[in-house]
Amino acid sequence: MNLLSPTVPFLAQLIKTGTRFAQTTEEHKEVIIVNCLSLTTASLLLIIGAIFALLLPSAWIALPVGLECAGFLSIMLINRAGKLKTAKLSMYILQCICATHFGILLGPVIEIQLLIVFLIMASYLITKNKIQRRIFLGVSIAMLIITEVNFYYDLVPAIPLNRDTSFLLRWLSIAGILMLILEVISFYDQKNSAHQEALKKSGESKSLFVKQISHEIRTPLNGIYGIAQLLQEDVARYPELVRLRHYVQDLMYACTDAKAIVNNVLDLAEIENGKMHNLHHTAFALRPWLDQVTGIHQYAAAARKVSIQVEADPLLPPAIIGDELKLRQILNNLLSNAIKFTRPGTTVLVKATRHHQKWLLSVTDAGAGIAEEQRENIFEPFVKTTDRYVESTGLGLHITKQLTSLLGGEITLFSKPRHGSTFQVMLPLMTGEMPAIKKADDPLLNLQGYKALIIEDNLMSQKILANLLKGMGADTAVADDGAEGLITAGAWRPDIIFVDAHMPVMTGPVTIQELRRQPCFEKTLIIAVTADGFTGDGQTMIRAGADELIPKPIAFTDIRTLLRKHLVTRPVMHQG
């Protein structure tokens, strides 16, 4: 239900202001959304802005808040005059002005990352017009740049705040932004409900919906994640950018978290459709594996002033046999929860112990614990509980339980209110031979002399991948679709070809098949790139002839690992 649900006749009429000028049902809905977001923002400004003004008696707070509130209320008048496009643009620009205003004056107190999420979601919600979306995104990017430049150079000093005031204002701003995000999500739910109903008769309805949403999310997330990785490498390379390190680390953590949430949603869909049943058992060294997985979470733990302690029972064999990927998902979910909800200044304990012919993997936190009445449903999907322990999507623990069952194990919760919680996974113990530990590869990969072609219809993905490959010394070329890619490949003879799955004119699988039909590309390294989340979708690219498959968002380390793996045995194929 919307935050401004039209239960009062006056509000119902106010929200429908301007809908008589709408030419289509979609435009009618967009007008209502614009009016609702404007009214919600005006209400939040009136309430939260008043509190800000009381705590910070400054003309730079009170007067602009009043003007911004009046501006949002005037959006209905613009719609009433029939200027629907102007109303959309005005509402979006006002949102960016508010974000810039508070971002500059209050600095880090305002959660600018959440505002960017809201603005991106809103831009895709209020219009389908690509030009309008680009304008909206351009305005939001300009807002972000202005705010970040001000942070970096301190052009307009932020209002000095004491610790208590800063804490209160921060959580007020988070609450306000989350209310806007929740309203946008509620509109997305309403917008997609009719489509979901139409697909209900088919057993693939949920899979299709999740697949579409995954693709739409993964593509822009690939852009954000790629830029974050490029920034991370620049910060490490150039000492003068050291001040940006914490911002880039925060961005990397946010991207990793978002990637994990998307993967959890996809895992749920595959589990419920009975597709996640394949196990890939391999032998792996237990202690290095524990250190590697927990190491990924060290930054998130440090940000919350939490430490991670790892203990491995000496009675356990050095190497065990299991599905390393699914075990990694289990530990990632449990460790992420523990870090998120333990008390600051405490330690999260990760233990691996032996129990007869079983081995136990447990994660213990020092959080508030889980009440007795809530434990029964704690592993259910989308469980709603007042206990803050359950992660926002409500999927992590459910997926962990499903994966544990798939591996022939059991998961148990031990918890006492105010004394923390322990999640213990018991699994069959299968001993393996110690695998050879390879020496870490040199992070610098030299591709001088190699030609790389990127066949990708998304401009942002093109640029990011091209920048990465150029940074390693490769000559690069790009093509916007499969047909153009075939022409470019034939004329340029690349040594490495990246092919996106979904493109206009000619799809990824067809493009790969056509390339493989040509004798000169029989042994060329072809890497498929896909934003599809389900395993079967990627296999279509492999069957078409791709050597490897990389899902979006792309991790640079994955690209380098694959290139090392294949280029060691593949010399430069095409010179000149």
C-alpha positions as CSV (number, residue, x, y, z in Angstrom):
1,M,0.0,0.0,0.0
2,N,1.3,3.5,-0.8
3,L,2.4,5.8,2.0
4,L,-0.2,8.2,0.7
5,S,-3.0,5.7,0.1
6,P,-6.0,7.6,-1.2
7,T,-8.4,6.7,1.6
8,V,-9.6,10.3,2.0
9,P,-11.6,11.7,-0.9
10,F,-9.6,14.9,-0.9
11,L,-6.3,13.0,-1.2
12,A,-7.7,10.8,-3.9
13,Q,-8.6,13.8,-6.0
14,L,-5.3,15.5,-5.3
15,I,-3.3,12.4,-6.3
16,K,-5.3,12.2,-9.6
17,T,-4.6,15.8,-10.5
18,G,-3.8,16.0,-14.2
19,T,-4.7,12.4,-15.1
20,R,-7.4,13.6,-17.5
21,F,-4.6,14.8,-19.8
22,A,-3.0,11.3,-19.9
23,Q,-3.2,9.7,-23.3
24,T,-2.5,6.1,-22.2
25,T,-3.0,3.9,-19.2
26,E,0.7,3.9,-18.6
27,E,0.8,7.7,-18.6
28,H,-2.2,7.8,-16.3
29,K,-0.2,5.7,-13.8
30,E,2.9,7.9,-14.2
31,V,1.0,11.1,-13.3
32,I,-0.4,9.4,-10.1
33,I,3.2,8.3,-9.2
34,V,4.6,11.8,-9.7
35,N,1.8,13.3,-7.6
36,C,2.3,10.7,-4.8
37,L,6.1,11.1,-4.7
38,S,5.7,14.9,-4.6
39,L,3.2,14.8,-1.8
40,T,5.3,12.3,0.2
41,T,8.5,14.3,-0.2
42,A,6.6,17.5,0.7
43,S,5.3,15.8,3.9
44,L,8.7,14.5,4.8
45,L,10.3,17.9,4.3
46,L,7.6,19.5,6.4
47,I,8.2,17.0,9.3
48,I,11.9,16.1,9.1
49,G,12.9,19.6,7.7
50,A,11.2,21.2,10.7
51,I,13.2,19.0,13.1
52,F,16.4,19.9,11.2
53,A,15.5,23.6,11.5
54,L,14.9,23.3,15.2
55,L,18.2,21.5,15.8
56,L,20.1,23.7,13.4
57,P,18.8,27.3,13.6
58,S,20.2,28.4,10.3
59,A,18.7,30.3,7.4
60,W,20.3,27.8,5.1
61,I,18.0,25.1,6.5
62,A,14.7,26.7,7.4
63,L,14.1,28.9,4.3
64,P,15.2,26.4,1.6
65,V,13.2,23.7,3.3
66,G,10.1,25.9,3.0
67,L,10.8,26.7,-0.6
68,E,11.4,23.0,-1.5
69,C,8.2,22.0,0.3
70,A,6.2,24.6,-1.7
71,G,8.0,23.4,-4.9
72,F,6.8,19.8,-4.5
73,L,3.3,20.9,-3.7
74,S,3.3,23.0,-6.9
75,I,3.9,19.8,-9.0
76,M,0.2,19.1,-8.8
77,L,-0.6,22.5,-10.3
78,I,1.8,21.8,-13.2
79,N,0.0,18.5,-13.8
80,R,-3.4,20.3,-13.5
81,A,-2.3,22.6,-16.3
82,G,-1.7,19.5,-18.5
83,K,2.1,19.9,-18.6
84,L,2.8,16.3,-17.6
85,K,6.3,16.0,-18.9
86,T,7.3,19.3,-17.2
87,A,5.8,18.0,-13.9
88,K,8.0,14.8,-14.1
89,L,11.2,16.8,-14.9
90,S,10.4,19.4,-12.2
91,M,9.7,16.8,-9.6
92,Y,13.0,14.9,-10.4
93,I,15.1,18.1,-10.5
94,L,13.6,19.2,-7.1
95,Q,14.6,15.8,-5.7
96,C,18.1,16.3,-6.9
97,I,18.2,19.9,-5.6
98,C,17.1,18.7,-2.1
99,A,19.7,16.0,-2.1
100,T,22.4,18.4,-3.1
101,H,21.2,21.0,-0.6
102,F,21.3,18.7,2.4
103,G,24.3,16.8,1.1
104,I,26.4,19.9,1.0
105,L,25.2,21.4,4.3
106,L,25.1,18.2,6.3
107,G,28.0,16.3,4.6
108,P,28.3,12.6,5.5
109,V,25.2,12.8,7.7
110,I,23.1,12.4,4.6
111,E,23.2,8.9,3.1
112,I,23.9,10.0,-0.5
113,Q,24.1,6.3,-1.7
114,L,20.5,5.7,-0.6
115,L,19.4,8.8,-2.4
116,I,21.1,7.7,-5.6
117,V,19.3,4.3,-5.3
118,F,15.9,6.1,-4.9
119,L,16.6,8.5,-7.8
120,I,17.6,5.7,-10.2
121,M,14.5,3.6,-9.2
122,A,12.2,6.7,-9.5
123,S,13.6,7.5,-13.0
124,Y,12.7,4.1,-14.3
125,L,9.3,4.2,-12.6
126,I,8.0,7.5,-13.8
127,T,8.8,7.2,-17.5
128,K,9.7,4.7,-20.2
129,N,11.0,7.3,-22.5
130,K,14.7,6.7,-23.0
131,I,15.5,10.4,-23.6
132,Q,13.7,11.4,-20.4
133,R,15.5,8.7,-18.4
134,R,18.8,9.9,-19.7
135,I,18.0,13.4,-18.7
136,F,16.9,12.2,-15.2
137,L,20.0,10.1,-14.7
138,G,22.2,13.0,-16.0
139,V,20.7,15.3,-13.5
140,S,21.2,12.8,-10.6
141,I,24.9,12.2,-11.7
142,A,25.5,15.9,-11.8
143,M,24.1,16.1,-8.2
144,L,26.4,13.3,-7.1
145,I,29.4,15.0,-8.8
146,I,28.6,18.4,-7.2
147,T,28.2,16.8,-3.7
148,E,31.4,14.6,-4.0
149,V,33.5,17.5,-5.3
150,N,32.3,19.6,-2.4
151,F,33.2,16.7,0.0
152,Y,36.6,16.5,-1.5
153,Y,37.5,20.2,-1.8
154,D,35.4,21.5,1.0
155,L,34.1,24.4,-1.2
156,V,31.1,25.0,1.0
157,P,31.9,23.9,4.6
158,A,29.3,21.6,6.2
159,I,27.4,22.8,9.2
160,P,29.4,21.7,12.3
161,L,27.5,19.1,14.3
162,N,28.1,17.5,17.6
163,R,28.0,13.7,17.9
164,D,24.4,13.5,19.3
165,T,23.0,15.9,16.7
166,S,24.8,14.1,13.9
167,F,23.5,10.7,15.0
168,L,19.9,12.0,15.2
169,L,20.0,13.8,11.8
170,R,21.6,10.8,10.1
171,W,18.8,8.4,11.2
172,L,16.1,11.0,10.4
173,S,17.5,11.3,6.9
174,I,17.8,7.5,6.5
175,A,14.2,7.1,7.7
176,G,13.0,9.7,5.2
177,I,14.9,8.2,2.3
178,L,13.8,4.7,3.1
179,M,10.2,5.8,3.1
180,L,10.6,7.2,-0.4
181,I,12.3,3.9,-1.5
182,L,9.5,1.9,0.0
183,E,6.9,3.9,-1.8
184,V,8.7,3.4,-5.1
185,I,9.0,-0.3,-4.4
186,S,5.2,-0.4,-3.7
187,F,4.5,1.2,-7.0
188,Y,6.8,-1.4,-8.7
189,D,4.8,-4.1,-7.0
190,Q,1.6,-2.7,-8.3
191,K,3.0,-2.1,-11.7
192,N,4.1,-5.7,-12.0
193,S,1.1,-7.4,-10.3
194,A,-1.0,-7.5,-13.5
195,H,1.9,-9.1,-15.4
196,Q,2.4,-11.7,-12.6
197,E,-1.2,-12.6,-12.6
198,A,-1.2,-13.2,-16.3
199,L,1.8,-15.6,-15.9
200,K,0.4,-17.4,-12.8
201,K,-1.1,-20.3,-14.9
202,S,2.4,-21.2,-16.0
203,G,4.9,-22.9,-13.7
204,E,7.6,-20.6,-15.1
205,S,6.0,-17.3,-14.0
206,K,8.2,-16.7,-11.1
207,S,11.4,-17.8,-13.0
208,L,10.5,-15.5,-15.9
209,F,9.8,-12.5,-13.6
210,V,13.0,-13.0,-11.5
211,K,15.0,-13.5,-14.7
212,Q,13.8,-10.2,-16.2
213,I,14.3,-8.3,-13.0
214,S,17.8,-9.9,-12.6
215,H,18.8,-8.8,-16.1
216,E,17.5,-5.3,-15.5
217,I,19.4,-5.0,-12.2
218,R,22.6,-6.7,-13.2
219,T,23.2,-4.5,-16.2
220,P,23.3,-1.1,-14.4
221,L,24.9,-2.9,-11.4
222,N,27.6,-4.0,-13.7
223,G,28.3,-0.4,-14.6
224,I,28.4,0.7,-11.0
225,Y,30.6,-2.2,-10.0
226,G,32.9,-1.8,-12.9
227,I,33.4,2.0,-12.2
228,A,34.0,1.1,-8.5
229,Q,36.8,-1.3,-9.5
230,L,38.4,1.2,-11.9
231,L,38.3,3.8,-9.1
232,Q,39.8,1.3,-6.7
233,E,42.7,0.6,-9.0
234,D,43.2,4.3,-9.6
235,V,43.2,5.0,-5.9
236,A,45.9,2.3,-5.4
237,R,47.9,3.6,-8.3
238,Y,47.8,7.4,-7.6
239,P,48.8,8.6,-4.1
240,E,47.0,11.9,-4.5
241,L,43.7,10.0,-4.5
242,V,44.2,8.5,-1.1
243,R,41.5,10.6,0.4
244,L,38.9,8.9,-1.8
245,R,39.9,5.4,-0.5
246,H,37.2,5.1,2.1
247,Y,34.5,6.3,-0.3
248,V,35.6,3.7,-2.9
249,Q,35.7,1.0,-0.3
250,D,32.2,1.9,0.8
251,L,31.1,1.8,-2.8
252,M,32.8,-1.6,-3.3
253,Y,31.1,-3.0,-0.2
254,A,27.7,-1.7,-1.3
255,C,28.2,-3.3,-4.7
256,T,29.2,-6.6,-3.2
257,D,26.2,-6.5,-0.9
258,A,23.8,-5.7,-3.8
259,K,25.3,-8.5,-5.8
260,A,24.8,-10.9,-2.9
261,I,21.1,-9.9,-2.6
262,V,20.5,-10.4,-6.3
263,N,22.2,-13.8,-6.1
264,N,20.0,-14.8,-3.1
265,V,16.8,-13.9,-5.1
266,L,18.0,-16.0,-8.0
267,D,19.0,-18.9,-5.8
268,L,15.5,-18.9,-4.2
269,A,13.9,-19.0,-7.6
270,E,16.1,-22.0,-8.7
271,I,15.5,-23.8,-5.4
272,E,11.7,-23.4,-5.6
273,N,11.7,-24.6,-9.3
274,G,13.8,-27.6,-8.4
275,K,16.7,-26.5,-10.6
276,M,19.4,-26.2,-7.9
277,H,20.1,-29.9,-7.5
278,N,23.5,-30.3,-9.2
279,L,26.4,-30.9,-6.8
280,H,30.1,-30.4,-7.8
281,H,32.2,-32.1,-5.2
282,T,35.9,-31.3,-5.2
283,A,38.7,-31.6,-2.6
284,F,39.8,-28.3,-1.1
285,A,42.1,-27.2,1.8
286,L,39.8,-26.3,4.7
287,R,41.9,-23.7,6.6
288,P,42.9,-21.6,3.6
289,W,39.3,-21.8,2.4
290,L,38.0,-20.5,5.8
291,D,40.6,-17.6,5.7
292,Q,39.7,-16.7,2.2
293,V,35.9,-16.5,2.7
294,T,36.2,-14.7,6.0
295,G,38.8,-12.3,4.5
296,I,36.2,-11.1,2.1
297,H,34.1,-9.8,5.0
298,Q,36.9,-8.1,6.9
299,Y,36.1,-4.6,5.6
300,A,32.4,-4.9,6.5
301,A,33.4,-6.1,9.9
302,A,35.9,-3.2,10.4
303,A,33.3,-0.7,9.3
304,R,31.1,-1.9,12.2
305,K,34.1,-2.2,14.6
306,V,33.7,-6.0,14.7
307,S,36.5,-8.5,14.5
308,I,36.3,-12.0,13.0
309,Q,38.0,-15.0,14.7
310,V,38.6,-18.3,12.9
311,E,39.1,-21.6,14.6
312,A,39.7,-24.9,12.9
313,D,39.7,-28.2,14.8
314,P,43.1,-29.9,14.5
315,L,41.2,-33.2,14.3
316,L,39.7,-32.2,11.0
317,P,41.6,-33.4,7.9
318,P,43.6,-30.8,6.0
319,A,41.4,-31.2,3.0
320,I,37.8,-32.2,2.7
321,I,35.5,-33.1,-0.2
322,G,32.4,-31.0,-0.8
323,D,30.7,-28.5,-3.1
324,E,33.0,-25.6,-2.4
325,L,30.7,-23.0,-4.1
326,K,27.6,-23.9,-2.1
327,L,29.6,-24.1,1.1
328,R,30.9,-20.7,0.3
329,Q,27.3,-19.4,-0.1
330,I,26.3,-20.9,3.3
331,L,29.3,-19.3,5.1
332,N,28.8,-16.0,3.3
333,N,25.1,-15.7,4.3
334,L,25.8,-16.7,8.0
335,L,28.8,-14.4,8.3
336,S,27.1,-11.5,6.7
337,N,24.2,-11.8,9.1
338,A,26.5,-12.1,12.1
339,I,28.5,-9.0,11.2
340,K,25.4,-7.0,10.5
341,F,23.7,-7.7,13.8
342,T,26.3,-8.3,16.4
343,R,27.2,-5.5,18.8
344,P,30.0,-3.1,17.8
345,G,33.2,-3.9,19.5
346,T,32.5,-7.6,19.7
347,T,33.9,-10.7,17.9
348,V,32.2,-13.0,15.4
349,L,33.5,-16.5,15.8
350,V,33.8,-18.9,12.9
351,K,34.5,-22.5,13.9
352,A,35.1,-25.7,12.0
353,T,35.0,-28.8,14.2
354,R,34.8,-32.6,13.9
355,H,32.0,-34.7,15.3
356,H,32.6,-38.4,14.6
357,Q,31.9,-38.8,10.8
358,K,30.5,-35.3,10.5
359,W,32.0,-31.8,10.5
360,L,30.4,-28.7,12.0
361,L,30.6,-25.2,10.6
362,S,29.3,-22.6,13.0
363,V,29.1,-18.8,13.2
364,T,28.6,-17.1,16.6
365,D,27.7,-13.5,17.1
366,A,27.3,-11.3,20.2
367,G,24.1,-9.6,19.1
368,A,20.7,-9.3,20.7
369,G,19.8,-12.9,20.1
370,I,16.5,-14.3,18.7
371,A,13.4,-14.7,20.8
372,E,12.0,-18.2,21.4
373,E,8.8,-17.5,19.5
374,Q,10.6,-16.3,16.4
375,R,13.0,-19.2,16.0
376,E,10.4,-21.6,14.5
377,N,10.0,-19.4,11.4
378,I,13.4,-17.9,11.2
379,F,14.4,-20.1,8.1
380,E,11.2,-19.3,6.2
381,P,11.5,-17.1,3.1
382,F,10.4,-13.4,3.4
383,V,9.7,-14.0,7.1
384,K,8.4,-10.9,8.8
385,T,9.5,-10.4,12.4
386,T,10.1,-7.6,14.7
387,D,13.5,-9.0,15.5
388,R,16.1,-7.0,13.6
389,Y,18.3,-10.0,13.2
390,V,16.6,-11.1,10.0
391,E,18.2,-9.5,6.9
392,S,16.2,-7.1,4.8
393,T,15.3,-9.6,2.0
394,G,14.5,-12.4,4.4
395,L,16.2,-14.8,2.1
396,G,19.6,-15.5,3.4
397,L,18.7,-18.0,6.1
398,H,16.1,-19.7,4.0
399,I,18.6,-20.3,1.2
400,T,21.3,-21.4,3.7
401,K,18.9,-24.1,5.0
402,Q,18.0,-25.3,1.5
403,L,21.7,-25.5,0.5
404,T,22.5,-27.3,3.7
405,S,19.8,-29.9,3.0
406,L,21.0,-30.3,-0.6
407,L,24.5,-31.1,0.8
408,G,23.0,-33.7,3.1
409,G,23.4,-31.7,6.3
410,E,21.3,-29.9,9.0
411,I,21.4,-26.4,10.3
412,T,20.6,-25.6,13.9
413,L,20.1,-22.3,15.8
414,F,21.3,-21.8,19.4
415,S,20.3,-18.4,20.8
416,K,19.6,-16.6,24.0
417,P,18.1,-13.1,24.1
418,R,20.8,-10.6,24.8
419,H,23.5,-13.3,24.7
420,G,23.9,-13.7,20.9
421,S,23.2,-16.5,18.5
422,T,25.1,-19.4,16.9
423,F,24.1,-21.0,13.6
424,Q,25.6,-24.4,13.3
425,V,25.7,-26.4,10.1
426,M,26.4,-30.2,10.4
427,L,27.6,-31.9,7.2
428,P,28.9,-35.3,6.2
429,L,32.7,-35.5,6.5
430,M,34.4,-36.8,3.3
431,T,38.2,-36.7,3.5
432,G,40.1,-35.7,0.4
433,E,43.7,-35.4,-0.7
434,M,45.4,-32.1,-0.1
435,P,45.1,-30.1,-3.4
436,A,48.2,-28.4,-4.8
437,I,48.2,-24.8,-3.6
438,K,49.0,-22.6,-6.5
439,K,51.2,-19.6,-6.1
440,A,49.2,-16.4,-6.4
441,D,49.3,-15.0,-9.9
442,D,51.0,-11.6,-10.6
443,P,48.1,-9.1,-10.5
444,L,49.6,-7.4,-13.5
445,L,48.6,-9.2,-16.7
446,N,50.3,-8.0,-19.9
447,L,48.2,-8.3,-23.0
448,Q,50.5,-6.3,-25.3
449,G,50.2,-7.7,-28.8
450,Y,46.7,-9.1,-28.3
451,K,43.6,-7.7,-29.9
452,A,40.3,-7.8,-28.0
453,L,36.9,-7.3,-29.5
454,I,33.9,-6.4,-27.3
455,I,30.5,-7.2,-28.8
456,E,28.1,-5.5,-26.4
457,D,25.0,-3.3,-26.8
458,N,25.3,-1.5,-23.5
459,L,27.6,1.5,-23.8
460,M,28.6,1.6,-20.1
461,S,29.6,-2.1,-20.2
462,Q,31.6,-1.5,-23.4
463,K,33.6,1.3,-21.8
464,I,34.3,-0.5,-18.6
465,L,35.6,-3.7,-20.2
466,A,37.5,-1.7,-22.8
467,N,39.2,0.4,-20.1
468,L,40.2,-2.8,-18.2
469,L,41.7,-4.5,-21.3
470,K,43.5,-1.3,-22.4
471,G,45.0,-1.0,-19.0
472,M,46.5,-4.5,-19.5
473,G,48.0,-3.4,-22.9
474,A,45.5,-4.9,-25.3
475,D,44.3,-3.2,-28.5
476,T,40.5,-3.0,-28.3
477,A,37.5,-2.6,-30.6
478,V,33.8,-2.5,-29.9
479,A,30.7,-3.5,-31.7
480,D,27.1,-2.7,-30.7
481,D,25.4,-5.9,-31.9
482,G,26.2,-9.4,-33.2
483,A,26.0,-8.5,-36.9
484,E,28.4,-5.5,-36.5
485,G,30.6,-7.8,-34.4
486,L,30.9,-10.4,-37.2
487,I,32.0,-7.7,-39.7
488,T,34.5,-6.2,-37.3
489,A,35.9,-9.6,-36.3
490,G,36.3,-10.6,-40.0
491,A,38.2,-7.4,-40.8
492,W,40.2,-7.0,-37.6
493,R,40.9,-10.7,-36.6
494,P,40.9,-10.3,-32.8
495,D,42.6,-12.8,-30.4
496,I,40.0,-12.4,-27.7
497,I,36.2,-11.8,-28.2
498,F,33.7,-10.9,-25.5
499,V,30.1,-11.5,-26.5
500,D,27.0,-10.3,-24.6
501,A,24.1,-12.7,-24.5
502,H,21.2,-10.4,-25.3
503,M,21.7,-8.0,-28.2
504,P,19.6,-6.5,-31.0
505,V,19.9,-7.8,-34.6
506,M,21.7,-10.9,-33.6
507,T,21.8,-12.6,-30.2
508,G,24.9,-13.8,-28.4
509,P,24.5,-17.5,-29.0
510,V,23.9,-17.0,-32.7
511,T,26.9,-14.6,-32.9
512,I,29.2,-17.2,-31.3
513,Q,27.9,-19.9,-33.6
514,E,28.6,-17.8,-36.7
515,L,32.1,-17.0,-35.4
516,R,32.9,-20.6,-34.8
517,R,31.8,-21.5,-38.3
518,Q,34.6,-19.5,-39.7
519,P,37.9,-21.4,-39.7
520,C,40.0,-18.4,-38.6
521,F,38.0,-18.2,-35.3
522,E,37.9,-21.9,-34.5
523,K,40.5,-21.5,-31.8
524,T,39.9,-17.9,-30.8
525,L,39.2,-17.3,-27.2
526,I,35.5,-16.4,-26.9
527,I,34.2,-15.3,-23.5
528,A,30.4,-15.0,-23.1
529,V,29.0,-12.3,-20.8
530,T,25.5,-12.5,-19.5
531,A,23.2,-10.6,-17.1
532,D,21.0,-13.7,-16.9
533,G,21.0,-15.2,-13.5
534,F,20.0,-18.8,-14.1
535,T,22.6,-21.5,-14.8
536,G,20.8,-22.9,-17.8
537,D,20.8,-19.5,-19.7
538,G,24.6,-19.4,-19.6
539,Q,25.0,-22.9,-20.8
540,T,23.3,-21.9,-24.0
541,M,26.3,-19.7,-24.7
542,I,28.7,-22.5,-23.9
543,R,26.9,-24.9,-26.2
544,A,27.1,-22.3,-28.9
545,G,30.9,-22.4,-28.7
546,A,32.0,-20.0,-26.0
547,D,35.1,-21.1,-24.0
548,E,34.0,-19.4,-20.8
549,L,31.1,-17.6,-19.2
550,I,31.2,-14.6,-16.9
551,P,28.0,-13.3,-15.3
552,K,27.4,-9.6,-14.7
553,P,28.3,-7.7,-12.6
554,I,31.8,-8.6,-13.8
555,A,34.6,-8.9,-11.2
556,F,38.0,-7.8,-12.8
557,T,39.7,-10.6,-10.9
558,D,37.5,-13.2,-12.8
559,I,38.5,-11.6,-16.1
560,R,42.2,-11.8,-15.3
561,T,41.9,-15.3,-14.0
562,L,40.2,-16.5,-17.2
563,L,42.7,-14.7,-19.4
564,R,45.7,-16.2,-17.6
565,K,44.1,-19.7,-17.8
566,H,43.6,-19.6,-21.6
567,L,46.3,-17.2,-22.9
568,V,49.1,-19.3,-21.4
569,T,48.4,-22.0,-24.0
570,R,47.2,-19.6,-26.8
571,P,49.7,-17.4,-28.5
572,V,48.7,-14.3,-30.4
573,M,46.7,-15.7,-33.3
574,H,46.4,-12.7,-35.6
575,Q,49.1,-10.3,-36.2
576,G,48.7,-7.0,-38.1
